């Protein structure tokens, strides 16, 4: 799948400005360049383009909020000066498995003042004498190089994985959350998380008290959920387990 099509699929009916995390791993780039990504992705904080055949990042749009950029397993050999211009707030950069051979290639990264973590695993530059010492000297803003600090202490998991987990928390689907909250926006008890039956709130109840609501459990003639003891009619409203949304009405006598 080419990169443009992959980006379209990843949008999932969202606008580019709604996207904070974009994973394009293993798709195909055109002529080794980024394509289909525009500066409309102004809220993007995490971008992954692992193994997409990149030879250059010159087509990268302006992404001021981008914090983490995954470029591993491509064929990039230079041109990194564009990163300071296009992604000035980068904190994590992974260039592992690229064709970076010397310190001069990564020197432009010193303009990334917020860069905290850099990965260069499986790049030829790692074979140079005093590689780690020289990279830390060249890029004094770095805290971690290839997962370890200047004293060879491993970066905590929170640095390696916590950033992405934080993005996931921010982007939880509000529609899913609504299934476990009542009409007063109070969280339902854990035991009721998958489906619960309740009557309407007092202020929403009809005067004759005939209506009830069933959430999360499919209704059927043999199980007219939401039926109250004193009701002659019932109503089901919500989602069934297959994801169908709707509302059903019926007479008590019709449902047996």
Secondary structure as UniProt FT lines:
FT   HELIX           3..11
FT   TURN            12..13
FT   HELIX           16..18
FT   STRAND          21..23
FT   TURN            25..26
FT   TURN            31..32
FT   TURN            39..40
FT   TURN            42..43
FT   STRAND          46..48
FT   TURN            50..51
FT   TURN            58..59
FT   TURN            64..65
FT   STRAND          68..70
FT   HELIX           81..86
FT   TURN            88..89
FT   STRAND          92..94
FT   TURN            96..97
FT   HELIX           103..106
FT   HELIX           107..111
FT   TURN            113..114
FT   STRAND          117..119
FT   TURN            121..122
FT   HELIX           124..127
FT   TURN            129..130
FT   HELIX           131..138
FT   TURN            140..141
FT   STRAND          144..145
FT   TURN            146..147
FT   TURN            150..151
FT   HELIX           157..160
FT   HELIX           162..170
FT   HELIX           174..178
FT   TURN            179..180
FT   TURN            183..184
FT   HELIX           190..192
FT   TURN            193..194
FT   STRAND          196..199
FT   HELIX           202..204
FT   TURN            207..208
FT   STRAND          212..215
FT   TURN            221..222
FT   TURN            225..226
FT   TURN            229..230
FT   STRAND          233..239
FT   TURN            241..242
FT   STRAND          245..251
FT   HELIX           252..255
//
